[in-house]
Amino acid sequence: MRIANIDNRAALVFGDEGSERAVDIAHASRGRFGPELPAVYQAWDDVTGWVAEQDTHALTGNSVPIDRSLLRAPSPAPRQVFAVGLNYHAHAAESGFDSPTHLPPVFTKYASSFTGPDTDVVIPAGGNVDWEIEVVVVIGRETSNIDEADAWSHIAGLTAGQDISERVSQLRGPAPQFGLGKSFAGFSPQGPWLVTPDEFADPDDLELGCTVDGEEVQKGRTRDLIFPVSKLVAALSHTVTLYPGDVIFTGTPAGVGVGRDPQRFLQAGETLDSWIDGIGTLHQRFVADPGAK
């Protein structure tokens, strides 16, 4: 099952890549579910049960083409947003750190930075803006103190996300400002939709990557996560309660701009195209800060 946020309404997605069509969940369920995404996650088990009972042919008969300009983040208003650092060995090394042996560093990105998959992103004046493609988890059930073996049953699905990062404000002292440096407007594009775990041959082994103006800068597989999705969700649940709709950025593979020699950062006019197999693509175009002098 795939669920999209189309102009803040929940929709089921059908069709092959490039020809996807949508069915509005509130309309199809006659008002039982939705229309907004938070309500869908709050009733996740009922929603998935209802979808399983539907005649797909009848549903798709009322589908409409998807206008990607209307797509928003699949979980636009989470109670909590978690972002995980150093969760691939090669990325930890390029960042100058040892690989974590316990829980990786966890910080937040603020939901005000959330957008859909196709956007223009303003480069803050004086900033060094970097890319970080990541698999993003959305929680489907209230979750506390679970075992790793149970974690996937608490996950609504996966989507693609960019943890765009402004390195000057993130790294200047006296202590790093990870949350703020990664939460400028438009710095958390996600989508194009949520994909439930059963849709993947192996949800723990997905290829992900991104290009800058067509040049590949990152490519990896989630099988190389130090803390795979299930272990990460279980570990978090032993400290905090996870709620339906909560969002977890799971970490980025090697290839970020700050780890290069010489370092490379995004410039106005450049495009960042990102993908995760089985989920879809993100497209960001970077523009200069109109208020910069």
Disulfide bonds with the S-S distance in Angstrom:
none
